[in-house]
């Protein structure tokens, strides 16, 4: 993941390079195992073994598997938020129509998932209310980045309008990543672009651009 130097989710913040490298090693090992086996089938012992470190070294930074998941979600949220915010800095962005705005946001999000994912294990939080509550504010950062990007083109967009557009973009991103990973046989890439177009048409309706 891109922002591998951030460690907000760890129990003890590593100050030395050795500690930072160990946290990176743990997170990379956890990511790989979670992607391969899913959250339930992976133990902290599995992660320590894959990272090549004693289990005590893992517990120094992460008290349990939930803490590891939260740290990974933080990195994911940071990366996606930054990518969406960067979309507004593209040349000629102020001239983009809604279709181009939505497409650049969804494409960068899907490309990230296809590069570093899959991230199916992140949905574990939906079945775990304490985890879900803890990650809700983190997820809101992606929405805030998206809303800010839309408002670069139209400052008068309301909360409801940006929320509806974001929900459509989220759905398009999930569909686009499924298509990219070859899931759901029979679903064509056109379905992804149809959802992108639906979000753009909605924005055209509620906030037409000059």
Rosetta constraint file for C-alpha pairs under 8 A:
AtomPair CA 1 CA 75 HARMONIC 7.01 0.50
AtomPair CA 1 CA 76 HARMONIC 7.13 0.50
AtomPair CA 1 CA 79 HARMONIC 7.54 0.50
AtomPair CA 1 CA 116 HARMONIC 6.37 0.50
AtomPair CA 2 CA 75 HARMONIC 7.80 0.50
AtomPair CA 2 CA 79 HARMONIC 6.30 0.50
AtomPair CA 3 CA 75 HARMONIC 6.11 0.50
AtomPair CA 3 CA 78 HARMONIC 7.16 0.50
AtomPair CA 3 CA 79 HARMONIC 6.34 0.50
AtomPair CA 4 CA 24 HARMONIC 6.56 0.50
AtomPair CA 4 CA 75 HARMONIC 7.13 0.50
AtomPair CA 5 CA 20 HARMONIC 7.52 0.50
AtomPair CA 5 CA 24 HARMONIC 7.84 0.50
AtomPair CA 6 CA 75 HARMONIC 7.27 0.50
AtomPair CA 7 CA 13 HARMONIC 6.59 0.50
AtomPair CA 7 CA 14 HARMONIC 7.96 0.50
AtomPair CA 7 CA 23 HARMONIC 8.00 0.50
AtomPair CA 7 CA 71 HARMONIC 7.20 0.50
AtomPair CA 8 CA 13 HARMONIC 7.57 0.50
AtomPair CA 8 CA 71 HARMONIC 6.99 0.50
AtomPair CA 8 CA 74 HARMONIC 7.66 0.50
AtomPair CA 9 CA 67 HARMONIC 6.71 0.50
AtomPair CA 9 CA 68 HARMONIC 7.50 0.50
AtomPair CA 9 CA 70 HARMONIC 6.24 0.50
AtomPair CA 9 CA 71 HARMONIC 4.35 0.50
AtomPair CA 9 CA 74 HARMONIC 7.12 0.50
AtomPair CA 10 CA 61 HARMONIC 5.29 0.50
AtomPair CA 10 CA 62 HARMONIC 5.68 0.50
AtomPair CA 10 CA 67 HARMONIC 7.14 0.50
AtomPair CA 10 CA 68 HARMONIC 7.73 0.50
AtomPair CA 10 CA 71 HARMONIC 6.70 0.50
AtomPair CA 11 CA 60 HARMONIC 7.05 0.50
AtomPair CA 11 CA 61 HARMONIC 4.80 0.50
AtomPair CA 11 CA 62 HARMONIC 5.53 0.50
AtomPair CA 11 CA 63 HARMONIC 6.87 0.50
AtomPair CA 12 CA 60 HARMONIC 6.89 0.50
AtomPair CA 12 CA 61 HARMONIC 5.27 0.50
AtomPair CA 13 CA 61 HARMONIC 7.53 0.50
AtomPair CA 14 CA 19 HARMONIC 4.88 0.50
AtomPair CA 14 CA 20 HARMONIC 5.34 0.50
AtomPair CA 14 CA 23 HARMONIC 7.76 0.50
AtomPair CA 15 CA 19 HARMONIC 6.63 0.50
AtomPair CA 15 CA 20 HARMONIC 6.99 0.50
AtomPair CA 16 CA 20 HARMONIC 6.38 0.50
AtomPair CA 17 CA 21 HARMONIC 6.08 0.50
AtomPair CA 18 CA 22 HARMONIC 6.23 0.50
AtomPair CA 19 CA 23 HARMONIC 6.29 0.50
AtomPair CA 20 CA 24 HARMONIC 6.28 0.50
AtomPair CA 21 CA 25 HARMONIC 6.09 0.50
AtomPair CA 22 CA 26 HARMONIC 6.16 0.50
AtomPair CA 23 CA 27 HARMONIC 6.15 0.50
AtomPair CA 23 CA 61 HARMONIC 7.32 0.50
AtomPair CA 24 CA 28 HARMONIC 6.06 0.50
AtomPair CA 25 CA 29 HARMONIC 6.16 0.50
AtomPair CA 25 CA 51 HARMONIC 5.94 0.50
AtomPair CA 26 CA 30 HARMONIC 6.06 0.50
AtomPair CA 26 CA 47 HARMONIC 6.98 0.50
AtomPair CA 26 CA 48 HARMONIC 7.05 0.50
AtomPair CA 26 CA 51 HARMONIC 5.62 0.50
AtomPair CA 26 CA 58 HARMONIC 7.12 0.50
AtomPair CA 27 CA 31 HARMONIC 5.99 0.50
AtomPair CA 27 CA 68 HARMONIC 7.23 0.50
AtomPair CA 27 CA 72 HARMONIC 6.99 0.50
AtomPair CA 28 CA 32 HARMONIC 6.26 0.50
AtomPair CA 28 CA 51 HARMONIC 7.96 0.50
AtomPair CA 29 CA 33 HARMONIC 6.28 0.50
AtomPair CA 29 CA 47 HARMONIC 5.91 0.50
AtomPair CA 29 CA 48 HARMONIC 7.92 0.50
AtomPair CA 29 CA 50 HARMONIC 5.80 0.50
AtomPair CA 29 CA 51 HARMONIC 5.43 0.50
AtomPair CA 30 CA 34 HARMONIC 5.94 0.50
AtomPair CA 30 CA 47 HARMONIC 5.48 0.50
AtomPair CA 30 CA 68 HARMONIC 7.47 0.50
AtomPair CA 31 CA 35 HARMONIC 6.04 0.50
AtomPair CA 31 CA 72 HARMONIC 7.50 0.50
AtomPair CA 32 CA 36 HARMONIC 6.19 0.50
AtomPair CA 33 CA 37 HARMONIC 5.82 0.50
AtomPair CA 33 CA 38 HARMONIC 7.26 0.50
AtomPair CA 33 CA 42 HARMONIC 6.76 0.50
AtomPair CA 33 CA 47 HARMONIC 7.18 0.50
AtomPair CA 34 CA 38 HARMONIC 4.57 0.50
AtomPair CA 34 CA 39 HARMONIC 5.46 0.50
AtomPair CA 34 CA 42 HARMONIC 6.61 0.50
AtomPair CA 34 CA 121 HARMONIC 6.28 0.50
AtomPair CA 35 CA 117 HARMONIC 7.36 0.50
AtomPair CA 35 CA 118 HARMONIC 6.32 0.50
AtomPair CA 35 CA 119 HARMONIC 6.62 0.50
AtomPair CA 35 CA 120 HARMONIC 7.25 0.50
AtomPair CA 35 CA 121 HARMONIC 6.61 0.50
AtomPair CA 37 CA 41 HARMONIC 5.88 0.50
AtomPair CA 37 CA 42 HARMONIC 6.57 0.50
AtomPair CA 38 CA 42 HARMONIC 6.71 0.50
AtomPair CA 38 CA 120 HARMONIC 7.69 0.50
AtomPair CA 38 CA 121 HARMONIC 5.43 0.50
AtomPair CA 39 CA 121 HARMONIC 5.70 0.50
AtomPair CA 39 CA 124 HARMONIC 6.96 0.50
AtomPair CA 42 CA 46 HARMONIC 6.26 0.50
AtomPair CA 42 CA 47 HARMONIC 7.43 0.50
AtomPair CA 43 CA 47 HARMONIC 6.51 0.50
AtomPair CA 43 CA 65 HARMONIC 7.13 0.50
AtomPair CA 44 CA 48 HARMONIC 6.15 0.50
AtomPair CA 44 CA 55 HARMONIC 7.42 0.50
AtomPair CA 44 CA 58 HARMONIC 7.87 0.50
AtomPair CA 44 CA 64 HARMONIC 6.98 0.50
AtomPair CA 44 CA 65 HARMONIC 6.06 0.50
AtomPair CA 45 CA 49 HARMONIC 6.06 0.50
AtomPair CA 45 CA 55 HARMONIC 6.16 0.50
AtomPair CA 46 CA 50 HARMONIC 6.12 0.50
AtomPair CA 47 CA 51 HARMONIC 6.06 0.50
AtomPair CA 48 CA 52 HARMONIC 6.05 0.50
AtomPair CA 48 CA 53 HARMONIC 5.34 0.50
AtomPair CA 48 CA 54 HARMONIC 6.15 0.50
AtomPair CA 48 CA 55 HARMONIC 5.38 0.50
AtomPair CA 48 CA 58 HARMONIC 6.27 0.50
AtomPair CA 49 CA 53 HARMONIC 6.24 0.50
AtomPair CA 49 CA 54 HARMONIC 7.36 0.50
AtomPair CA 49 CA 55 HARMONIC 7.73 0.50
AtomPair CA 53 CA 57 HARMONIC 6.46 0.50
AtomPair CA 53 CA 58 HARMONIC 7.28 0.50
AtomPair CA 54 CA 58 HARMONIC 6.88 0.50
AtomPair CA 55 CA 59 HARMONIC 6.36 0.50
AtomPair CA 56 CA 60 HARMONIC 6.21 0.50
AtomPair CA 57 CA 61 HARMONIC 7.15 0.50
AtomPair CA 58 CA 62 HARMONIC 5.93 0.50
AtomPair CA 58 CA 63 HARMONIC 7.83 0.50
AtomPair CA 59 CA 63 HARMONIC 4.90 0.50
AtomPair CA 59 CA 64 HARMONIC 7.04 0.50
AtomPair CA 62 CA 67 HARMONIC 5.72 0.50
AtomPair CA 62 CA 68 HARMONIC 6.12 0.50
AtomPair CA 63 CA 67 HARMONIC 6.49 0.50
AtomPair CA 64 CA 68 HARMONIC 6.80 0.50
AtomPair CA 65 CA 69 HARMONIC 6.33 0.50
AtomPair CA 66 CA 70 HARMONIC 6.22 0.50
AtomPair CA 66 CA 131 HARMONIC 7.52 0.50
AtomPair CA 67 CA 71 HARMONIC 6.23 0.50
AtomPair CA 68 CA 72 HARMONIC 6.30 0.50
AtomPair CA 69 CA 73 HARMONIC 6.14 0.50
AtomPair CA 69 CA 122 HARMONIC 7.54 0.50
AtomPair CA 70 CA 74 HARMONIC 6.12 0.50
AtomPair CA 70 CA 131 HARMONIC 7.89 0.50
AtomPair CA 70 CA 135 HARMONIC 7.15 0.50
AtomPair CA 71 CA 75 HARMONIC 6.46 0.50
AtomPair CA 72 CA 76 HARMONIC 6.21 0.50
AtomPair CA 73 CA 77 HARMONIC 5.98 0.50
AtomPair CA 73 CA 122 HARMONIC 7.12 0.50
AtomPair CA 73 CA 135 HARMONIC 7.66 0.50
AtomPair CA 74 CA 78 HARMONIC 6.04 0.50
AtomPair CA 74 CA 138 HARMONIC 6.76 0.50
AtomPair CA 75 CA 79 HARMONIC 6.14 0.50
AtomPair CA 76 CA 80 HARMONIC 6.20 0.50
AtomPair CA 77 CA 81 HARMONIC 5.92 0.50
AtomPair CA 77 CA 138 HARMONIC 6.55 0.50
AtomPair CA 77 CA 139 HARMONIC 6.47 0.50
AtomPair CA 77 CA 141 HARMONIC 7.13 0.50
AtomPair CA 77 CA 142 HARMONIC 6.42 0.50
AtomPair CA 78 CA 82 HARMONIC 6.14 0.50
AtomPair CA 78 CA 141 HARMONIC 7.97 0.50
AtomPair CA 78 CA 142 HARMONIC 8.00 0.50
AtomPair CA 79 CA 83 HARMONIC 6.21 0.50
AtomPair CA 80 CA 84 HARMONIC 6.21 0.50
AtomPair CA 80 CA 109 HARMONIC 6.43 0.50
AtomPair CA 80 CA 112 HARMONIC 7.80 0.50
AtomPair CA 80 CA 142 HARMONIC 6.59 0.50
AtomPair CA 81 CA 85 HARMONIC 6.12 0.50
AtomPair CA 81 CA 141 HARMONIC 6.45 0.50
AtomPair CA 81 CA 142 HARMONIC 4.74 0.50
AtomPair CA 81 CA 143 HARMONIC 7.99 0.50
AtomPair CA 81 CA 145 HARMONIC 5.49 0.50
AtomPair CA 81 CA 146 HARMONIC 7.57 0.50
AtomPair CA 82 CA 86 HARMONIC 6.03 0.50
AtomPair CA 82 CA 145 HARMONIC 7.54 0.50
AtomPair CA 83 CA 87 HARMONIC 6.47 0.50
AtomPair CA 83 CA 105 HARMONIC 7.95 0.50
AtomPair CA 83 CA 108 HARMONIC 6.78 0.50
AtomPair CA 83 CA 109 HARMONIC 7.40 0.50
AtomPair CA 84 CA 88 HARMONIC 7.48 0.50
AtomPair CA 84 CA 105 HARMONIC 5.66 0.50
AtomPair CA 84 CA 108 HARMONIC 7.42 0.50
AtomPair CA 84 CA 109 HARMONIC 7.60 0.50
AtomPair CA 84 CA 142 HARMONIC 7.83 0.50
AtomPair CA 84 CA 145 HARMONIC 6.16 0.50
AtomPair CA 84 CA 146 HARMONIC 6.05 0.50
AtomPair CA 84 CA 149 HARMONIC 7.09 0.50
AtomPair CA 85 CA 89 HARMONIC 7.54 0.50
AtomPair CA 85 CA 145 HARMONIC 5.45 0.50
AtomPair CA 85 CA 146 HARMONIC 6.92 0.50
AtomPair CA 85 CA 148 HARMONIC 7.46 0.50
AtomPair CA 85 CA 149 HARMONIC 6.00 0.50
AtomPair CA 86 CA 90 HARMONIC 7.05 0.50
AtomPair CA 87 CA 93 HARMONIC 7.75 0.50
AtomPair CA 87 CA 104 HARMONIC 6.69 0.50
AtomPair CA 87 CA 105 HARMONIC 6.58 0.50
AtomPair CA 87 CA 149 HARMONIC 7.20 0.50
AtomPair CA 88 CA 93 HARMONIC 5.97 0.50
AtomPair CA 88 CA 94 HARMONIC 7.94 0.50
AtomPair CA 88 CA 149 HARMONIC 5.50 0.50
AtomPair CA 88 CA 152 HARMONIC 6.96 0.50
AtomPair CA 89 CA 93 HARMONIC 6.77 0.50
AtomPair CA 92 CA 96 HARMONIC 6.77 0.50
AtomPair CA 93 CA 101 HARMONIC 7.71 0.50
AtomPair CA 94 CA 152 HARMONIC 7.29 0.50
AtomPair CA 94 CA 153 HARMONIC 6.01 0.50
AtomPair CA 96 CA 100 HARMONIC 5.64 0.50
AtomPair CA 96 CA 101 HARMONIC 6.16 0.50
AtomPair CA 96 CA 153 HARMONIC 7.88 0.50
AtomPair CA 97 CA 101 HARMONIC 6.34 0.50
AtomPair CA 97 CA 209 HARMONIC 6.98 0.50
AtomPair CA 98 CA 102 HARMONIC 6.02 0.50
AtomPair CA 98 CA 200 HARMONIC 5.11 0.50
AtomPair CA 98 CA 201 HARMONIC 7.76 0.50
AtomPair CA 98 CA 203 HARMONIC 6.56 0.50
AtomPair CA 98 CA 204 HARMONIC 6.60 0.50
AtomPair CA 98 CA 209 HARMONIC 7.83 0.50
AtomPair CA 99 CA 103 HARMONIC 5.95 0.50
AtomPair CA 99 CA 196 HARMONIC 7.38 0.50
AtomPair CA 99 CA 197 HARMONIC 6.49 0.50
AtomPair CA 99 CA 199 HARMONIC 7.99 0.50
AtomPair CA 99 CA 200 HARMONIC 4.86 0.50
AtomPair CA 99 CA 201 HARMONIC 7.73 0.50
AtomPair CA 100 CA 104 HARMONIC 6.03 0.50
AtomPair CA 101 CA 105 HARMONIC 6.42 0.50
AtomPair CA 101 CA 150 HARMONIC 7.45 0.50
AtomPair CA 102 CA 106 HARMONIC 6.15 0.50
AtomPair CA 102 CA 169 HARMONIC 7.24 0.50
AtomPair CA 102 CA 196 HARMONIC 6.47 0.50
AtomPair CA 102 CA 199 HARMONIC 7.09 0.50
AtomPair CA 102 CA 200 HARMONIC 6.30 0.50
AtomPair CA 103 CA 107 HARMONIC 5.78 0.50
AtomPair CA 103 CA 196 HARMONIC 6.36 0.50
AtomPair CA 104 CA 108 HARMONIC 6.07 0.50
AtomPair CA 105 CA 109 HARMONIC 6.30 0.50
AtomPair CA 105 CA 146 HARMONIC 7.86 0.50
AtomPair CA 106 CA 110 HARMONIC 6.01 0.50
AtomPair CA 106 CA 169 HARMONIC 6.31 0.50
AtomPair CA 106 CA 170 HARMONIC 7.92 0.50
AtomPair CA 106 CA 172 HARMONIC 7.06 0.50
AtomPair CA 106 CA 173 HARMONIC 5.74 0.50
AtomPair CA 106 CA 196 HARMONIC 7.65 0.50
AtomPair CA 107 CA 111 HARMONIC 5.91 0.50
AtomPair CA 107 CA 173 HARMONIC 7.77 0.50
AtomPair CA 108 CA 112 HARMONIC 6.18 0.50
AtomPair CA 109 CA 113 HARMONIC 6.46 0.50
AtomPair CA 109 CA 173 HARMONIC 6.67 0.50
AtomPair CA 110 CA 114 HARMONIC 6.17 0.50
AtomPair CA 110 CA 173 HARMONIC 5.60 0.50
AtomPair CA 110 CA 174 HARMONIC 7.76 0.50
AtomPair CA 110 CA 176 HARMONIC 6.22 0.50
AtomPair CA 110 CA 177 HARMONIC 5.54 0.50
AtomPair CA 111 CA 115 HARMONIC 6.05 0.50
AtomPair CA 111 CA 177 HARMONIC 7.98 0.50
AtomPair CA 112 CA 116 HARMONIC 6.04 0.50
AtomPair CA 112 CA 117 HARMONIC 7.53 0.50
AtomPair CA 113 CA 117 HARMONIC 4.70 0.50
AtomPair CA 113 CA 118 HARMONIC 6.10 0.50
AtomPair CA 113 CA 119 HARMONIC 7.19 0.50
AtomPair CA 113 CA 177 HARMONIC 6.63 0.50
AtomPair CA 114 CA 118 HARMONIC 6.70 0.50
AtomPair CA 114 CA 177 HARMONIC 6.40 0.50
AtomPair CA 114 CA 180 HARMONIC 6.81 0.50
AtomPair CA 114 CA 181 HARMONIC 7.20 0.50
AtomPair CA 119 CA 123 HARMONIC 7.99 0.50
AtomPair CA 123 CA 127 HARMONIC 7.72 0.50
AtomPair CA 124 CA 128 HARMONIC 6.75 0.50
AtomPair CA 125 CA 129 HARMONIC 6.94 0.50
AtomPair CA 125 CA 131 HARMONIC 5.28 0.50
AtomPair CA 125 CA 132 HARMONIC 4.77 0.50
AtomPair CA 125 CA 135 HARMONIC 7.80 0.50
AtomPair CA 126 CA 131 HARMONIC 7.88 0.50
AtomPair CA 126 CA 132 HARMONIC 5.79 0.50
AtomPair CA 127 CA 132 HARMONIC 7.76 0.50
AtomPair CA 128 CA 132 HARMONIC 5.96 0.50
AtomPair CA 129 CA 133 HARMONIC 6.01 0.50
AtomPair CA 130 CA 134 HARMONIC 6.23 0.50
AtomPair CA 131 CA 135 HARMONIC 6.17 0.50
AtomPair CA 132 CA 136 HARMONIC 5.98 0.50
AtomPair CA 133 CA 137 HARMONIC 7.74 0.50
AtomPair CA 134 CA 138 HARMONIC 7.83 0.50
AtomPair CA 135 CA 139 HARMONIC 6.27 0.50
AtomPair CA 136 CA 140 HARMONIC 6.32 0.50
AtomPair CA 137 CA 141 HARMONIC 6.86 0.50
AtomPair CA 138 CA 142 HARMONIC 7.62 0.50
AtomPair CA 139 CA 143 HARMONIC 7.05 0.50
AtomPair CA 140 CA 144 HARMONIC 6.18 0.50
AtomPair CA 141 CA 145 HARMONIC 6.16 0.50
AtomPair CA 142 CA 146 HARMONIC 6.20 0.50
AtomPair CA 143 CA 147 HARMONIC 6.01 0.50
AtomPair CA 143 CA 163 HARMONIC 7.72 0.50
AtomPair CA 143 CA 166 HARMONIC 6.76 0.50
AtomPair CA 144 CA 148 HARMONIC 6.05 0.50
AtomPair CA 145 CA 149 HARMONIC 6.20 0.50
AtomPair CA 146 CA 150 HARMONIC 6.30 0.50
AtomPair CA 146 CA 166 HARMONIC 7.11 0.50
AtomPair CA 147 CA 151 HARMONIC 6.17 0.50
AtomPair CA 147 CA 162 HARMONIC 5.67 0.50
AtomPair CA 147 CA 163 HARMONIC 7.88 0.50
AtomPair CA 147 CA 166 HARMONIC 7.79 0.50
AtomPair CA 148 CA 152 HARMONIC 6.46 0.50
AtomPair CA 149 CA 153 HARMONIC 7.41 0.50
AtomPair CA 150 CA 154 HARMONIC 6.34 0.50
AtomPair CA 150 CA 155 HARMONIC 7.74 0.50
AtomPair CA 150 CA 157 HARMONIC 7.86 0.50
AtomPair CA 150 CA 162 HARMONIC 7.55 0.50
AtomPair CA 151 CA 155 HARMONIC 4.24 0.50
AtomPair CA 151 CA 156 HARMONIC 7.00 0.50
AtomPair CA 151 CA 157 HARMONIC 6.40 0.50
AtomPair CA 153 CA 209 HARMONIC 7.92 0.50
AtomPair CA 154 CA 207 HARMONIC 7.35 0.50
AtomPair CA 154 CA 209 HARMONIC 7.54 0.50
AtomPair CA 157 CA 161 HARMONIC 6.16 0.50
AtomPair CA 157 CA 162 HARMONIC 6.57 0.50
AtomPair CA 157 CA 207 HARMONIC 6.99 0.50
AtomPair CA 158 CA 162 HARMONIC 6.27 0.50
AtomPair CA 159 CA 163 HARMONIC 5.98 0.50
AtomPair CA 160 CA 164 HARMONIC 6.17 0.50
AtomPair CA 161 CA 165 HARMONIC 6.25 0.50
AtomPair CA 161 CA 203 HARMONIC 7.64 0.50
AtomPair CA 161 CA 206 HARMONIC 7.40 0.50
AtomPair CA 162 CA 166 HARMONIC 5.96 0.50
AtomPair CA 163 CA 167 HARMONIC 6.19 0.50
AtomPair CA 164 CA 168 HARMONIC 6.39 0.50
AtomPair CA 165 CA 169 HARMONIC 6.20 0.50
AtomPair CA 165 CA 199 HARMONIC 5.56 0.50
AtomPair CA 165 CA 202 HARMONIC 7.25 0.50
AtomPair CA 165 CA 203 HARMONIC 7.08 0.50
AtomPair CA 166 CA 170 HARMONIC 5.99 0.50
AtomPair CA 167 CA 171 HARMONIC 6.23 0.50
AtomPair CA 168 CA 172 HARMONIC 6.14 0.50
AtomPair CA 168 CA 195 HARMONIC 6.85 0.50
AtomPair CA 168 CA 196 HARMONIC 7.53 0.50
AtomPair CA 168 CA 198 HARMONIC 7.56 0.50
AtomPair CA 168 CA 199 HARMONIC 5.65 0.50
AtomPair CA 169 CA 173 HARMONIC 6.03 0.50
AtomPair CA 169 CA 195 HARMONIC 7.53 0.50
AtomPair CA 169 CA 196 HARMONIC 6.68 0.50
AtomPair CA 169 CA 199 HARMONIC 6.65 0.50
AtomPair CA 170 CA 174 HARMONIC 6.32 0.50
AtomPair CA 171 CA 175 HARMONIC 6.22 0.50
AtomPair CA 171 CA 195 HARMONIC 7.56 0.50
AtomPair CA 172 CA 176 HARMONIC 5.89 0.50
AtomPair CA 172 CA 192 HARMONIC 5.61 0.50
AtomPair CA 172 CA 193 HARMONIC 7.75 0.50
AtomPair CA 172 CA 195 HARMONIC 5.38 0.50
AtomPair CA 172 CA 196 HARMONIC 6.14 0.50
AtomPair CA 173 CA 177 HARMONIC 6.10 0.50
AtomPair CA 173 CA 192 HARMONIC 7.76 0.50
AtomPair CA 174 CA 178 HARMONIC 6.19 0.50
AtomPair CA 175 CA 179 HARMONIC 6.19 0.50
AtomPair CA 175 CA 191 HARMONIC 7.74 0.50
AtomPair CA 175 CA 192 HARMONIC 5.88 0.50
AtomPair CA 176 CA 180 HARMONIC 6.10 0.50
AtomPair CA 176 CA 189 HARMONIC 7.16 0.50
AtomPair CA 176 CA 192 HARMONIC 5.28 0.50
AtomPair CA 177 CA 181 HARMONIC 6.12 0.50
AtomPair CA 178 CA 182 HARMONIC 6.19 0.50
AtomPair CA 178 CA 183 HARMONIC 5.08 0.50
AtomPair CA 178 CA 184 HARMONIC 7.02 0.50
AtomPair CA 179 CA 183 HARMONIC 5.75 0.50
AtomPair CA 179 CA 184 HARMONIC 7.29 0.50
AtomPair CA 179 CA 187 HARMONIC 6.89 0.50
AtomPair CA 179 CA 188 HARMONIC 6.97 0.50
AtomPair CA 179 CA 189 HARMONIC 6.31 0.50
AtomPair CA 179 CA 192 HARMONIC 7.98 0.50
AtomPair CA 187 CA 191 HARMONIC 6.78 0.50
AtomPair CA 188 CA 192 HARMONIC 7.69 0.50
AtomPair CA 189 CA 193 HARMONIC 6.77 0.50
AtomPair CA 190 CA 194 HARMONIC 6.03 0.50
AtomPair CA 191 CA 195 HARMONIC 6.45 0.50
AtomPair CA 192 CA 196 HARMONIC 6.42 0.50
AtomPair CA 193 CA 197 HARMONIC 6.03 0.50
AtomPair CA 194 CA 198 HARMONIC 6.13 0.50
AtomPair CA 195 CA 199 HARMONIC 6.35 0.50
AtomPair CA 196 CA 200 HARMONIC 6.31 0.50
AtomPair CA 197 CA 201 HARMONIC 5.95 0.50
AtomPair CA 198 CA 202 HARMONIC 6.15 0.50
AtomPair CA 199 CA 203 HARMONIC 6.37 0.50
AtomPair CA 200 CA 204 HARMONIC 6.08 0.50
AtomPair CA 201 CA 205 HARMONIC 6.15 0.50
AtomPair CA 202 CA 206 HARMONIC 6.37 0.50
AtomPair CA 203 CA 207 HARMONIC 5.47 0.50
AtomPair CA 203 CA 208 HARMONIC 6.87 0.50
AtomPair CA 204 CA 208 HARMONIC 4.50 0.50
AtomPair CA 204 CA 209 HARMONIC 7.05 0.50
